[in-house]
Amino acid sequence: DVFSAVFPLGAGAPTLANLTQSSGLVTPPFLLPGAIRPEGAFDVPGGLGRMLLDRATDTLVWLAPQAGTPATVLAGVKGFSGVERSAARWVLVVQRSTPGQPYQVVAWDANSPLATQLLYSSISADSIDELSVRGERCAFVERNTGLEDLRACNLITGNVQLFSTRDFLYGPALSIASNGELTTNLGAPPGAAVFVRWQLGSAPQRLGPTSGPGFVLRGL
């Protein structure tokens, strides 16, 4: 189960509560095991609850602010490794427990907590990393046996575009500007890097005529 502890100012014992209550026990003492195995829980800002992975059922669930039984968001989830948000919209990297165990990038809106939008899926990926989200854009790097692919996505239309069919190393960071333009570097540190910017739907542009050591810092 997932528990909370509220500590009073100064001295005094904390107030403990069972948020998921799968054991049937709401207040201490908590002497019975829960029916779920929560992992990777994170708070949804604005007091909208919590997202967590129940490893007992391989299910991504949402726990409402008033606690109680978690609601299923996405079934067949082996794990999730990336979480980023823009306003009420969240983008998650998950690995499914379904046949092929694909890595997927899915969008989730806190205003519609029981629905998800599949943005990208790959059964050949070893991992999907460097997830970055800002405004209506997200970007990520798919890694597979020494190969890397950079993709960007329009979160409104769901359109996903590949940066290049050539083999590059990207990162270690992706930076998205307020206008949706992506900036990154080609070439892994400490080697020389080529810095580029890319707007979804347009050709990438090189920043400067030369390359050198360094890498892009992720923007705020």
RALINQUI-V385732 format. One line per field, one symbol per residue. burial: + if it has 24 or more other ideal C-beta (glycine too) atoms within 12 Angstrom, else -. A space follows every 50 residues. Layout:
burial: ???
//
This chain:
burial: ++++-------------+++++-----------+-+-+-+++-+---+++ ++++---++++++------+++++-+++++++++++--+++++++++--- -+++++++++--+--++-++++--+-+++++++++++++++++----+++ +++++----++-+----+++++++++---+++++++++----++++++-+ ---+----------++----
//
